[in-house]
C-alpha cells in the first residue's frame, strides 16, 4: 500500500494545472518568460553567495533554495519572489533522528531549469564548482548583500559584530569578498579564522548604521 501511495505522489508531483511538467503547454510557458528583473538578479547573487545551490540540468541551470525550519517565513518569501520560475511550492524535510525526529528540519524548493539563470553560471561556476570571481563586484548590490546576510549571516557570540558564514570559500576568496564589500559599501569587514581550518567574514559593530542604511 505504501509503495502505491508513493508512486501516486510521484505522478501527482509531475502534474500541474492538469498538464504534465514536460508537456508542450509548460514548455511554451517557460519559453514565454522574459529575463529576470533586476531585483531578482540582485537577490540571486546574494543567495548564491550564501546557501542557494546553482546547478545544471540538461541544457540550462536551476536554483535550489533551502533554509532551516526556523527560517520558514524566509523560504516562503523567496518562493513568492521566484514562483514564476517554480512548479511546486516549498517542501518540508523532516528530522530522521534525535529529539526532533519527525519534526521539520528544513524547507526547500527549486526552480525549473531555464536560460534566465545562465548568467549566474557564468558569474559563479568554474568546471561546475562555485568560485568567487573578481567580476562579481559589479553584480553585488545592497539588495544582494541584504539577502546574503539573511541567508548566511549571524550575530557573533559577543553580539557586537556580524559574521558572514563563508566557510565554504578559500582564504583567498574570503579576502576577495571582504575587499568587494568594503569597496562597494564603505564597510570595514575583516577575514577571521573559524574552527582553526576555515575563514569567515566579520562585520564590526562600528559599521552598524552604515550596514542598516
N, C-alpha and C positions, 0 to 999 in steps of 0.2 A: 504493500500500500504506500509506504513512504517513497519508494522508488518511482511509483506512478505520479505521486504528488510533485516530486522534484522535476520529473520530466515535463509535467504540465506547467510548472512555474517557469521552466526554461523556455517553453514555447510561448507562454504569455509575455515573457520579457522581450521576445523578439517581435512583438506586435504593438504598434502604437496607432491610435485613431483608426483601427481597422485595417492597417496596412503593414506588411512585413517591413522590417527596417532596411532590408536590402532591395525593396521594391522600387520600381521606376518612379512611383509617387514621391518617395522620400529622396531618391537621387535627384529628382527635379527640384525638390525643396532645397536641398543642400546647394545645388548649383545656382539657385536664385539668391542666395545670401551674398550680401556685399561685404566689403572689408570690415575688419574690426574698427570700432570707433576709437578715437584717441584715448578715451577713458579706459576702455577695455584693454588696449595695448599697454597702458601705464600700469593697470592692475596686474596684468600677466607678468610684466617684468619683475614687479615686487614679489609676486607669489612664486615665480620660478626661482628667484634668488633664495626664497625660503624653501618650503616643503613640496610645492607643486611638482609633479612628475611630468616631464616632457619626453615623449617617445614617438616612434614612427609605427604606423600600421599601414601596410600596403604602400601606396604612393605618398600619403600625406600624414602629418603628425597629429597627435591628440594630446590633451592635457588631462591629468588626473589630479583632483583635489582631495585631500584627506586631512581631517583635524580630529583631535581627541574629543572625548564625549563632553568635556566642559566647554568646548567651542562649537556646540551645536548651532547656536544662533549665527555664528560666523560662517559656517559652511552653507547654511541655508541662504544667507545673504549673498554669498558667492554664486550659488545656484541661480538666484534671481537675476544676477548680473549677466550670467552666461547661458541662460536657459534656451536662448535661440539656437545654441550650438550643442544642446544636450537632449538625448532621447528619454532618459529615465531620471526621476527625482533622486535625491540623496538616499543612499542605502546605509544600513547600520551594520557595523562589525561588532560582534559580541565577544566578551571575555570568555576564554575557554578554561581558565584555571584560577585558583586563588579565591580570596574572599569576595571578589566581584564577579565570580563565574556566572554566566548567563545575563549579566548586565551589559549595557552598551560600553564598548571600548572606544570606538571612533565612528565618524560619519564620513562618507565619501561619495563622490560622483565623478564621472569623466565625460569629456566632450566626445563627439564623434570625430573621426579623422577628417581633416579639411585643409584646403590650401591656405586658408587665412592664418593658420598657425605656422606656416613655413618660415616666415621671417624670424620667429622665435628660435627655430633650429639653427638658422644661420648665425643668430646672435649668441646662442648659448652652447651649442653642441660641437664637439670635435671628435670624430670617429665614434659618434653616438654616446659620448661621455660629456656630462655637464662641466663646463670650464668657465672661468672668468676671463673675458677678453677686454682689452682697452676700449674697444668701440662701445662697450656697454655704457660708458659715461654719458654718451649723447642720448641715451634712451632712458636713463633713470630720472624720474620726476619726483616731485613732492608726493604725488598720489602713490607712486610706486614705493617710495620709502615708507609711507604710512602703512600700506598693505604688507610690506616686508616685516615691519615691526609687529603688526597684528598676527602675522603668521609665525614669526620666528623670534620675537623679542620677549624679554622678561626683565623684571627688576632684579638687580643683584641682591645678595643677602643683606647688604648694608642699607638697602632701599634708597640709596643715593645715586646710583648710576644704573644705566640700562645696558643689558647685554643682548647683542645680536648673535644668535647661536649658529655660527658659521663653521662649526667643527668639520663639516664635510669638505671644506676647501683647504688647500695647502697654505702654508705660511706666506708664501709669495702672493697668492691670490687674496688672502686676507689683507695684506698691506696695500694691494692694489685697490681693493674695495674701500678700505678706510680712506685712502687718498681721494678716491672719487667722491665719497660722501663729504669729506671736509671741503673740497674744492667747490662742489656744487651747492652746498647748503650752509657753508660757513660754520661747520661744527668742528669739534676738536676730538674726534674719536681716536682711540688707540687700539692696537692689537695686543692682546694679553694671552698668556698660556692658559690652557684648560686641561685639567687632569694629567698634566705633565707630558701629554703627547698630542694635544690638539691646540688650536688657536681660535679665539673668538674676538669680536669687536665690542669694545666698551665705549658707551656714550656717557660722558661725565654729567653730574648734576648741574654743573655750571652752564650746560647747554640747554637746560630745561625750557626756558622761554623761547629760544630760537627754534628748538625742535617742536614745541607746541604750535608756534606760529606757522 
